[in-house]
Amino acid sequence: MTTKKAQAEMSSGDFQRLLQIALSDLRIRRTLLENHMADVQAEPRSLEQDDEIDRTEQQIQRIAADYRHYQTFVDEAIAKTIDVSYEQP
């Protein structure tokens, strides 16, 4: 059983690492949506396609807004030292 900890117990480095993981996730999601948009735009034009493009653009805009918001909390000095890679050295 895991013990729930309070946010105040999180070190500055842990918080910055969490931000880096969240920002990486948002970048991946945006890239996937942009790739999906390109695929949809490559199809013959239809009303369904236009609706899908609009929905995808809205999702991209929400992700971009979240990214900008979380980016404001990043401490560049600490962020440079954080490696969010899970590859073995």
Secondary structure, DSSP 8 states (H G I E B T S, - for coil): ------GGGS-HHHHHHHHHHHHHHHHHHHHHHHHHHHHHHHS---HHHHHHHHHHHHHHHHHHHHHHHHHTT--HHHHTT-----S--
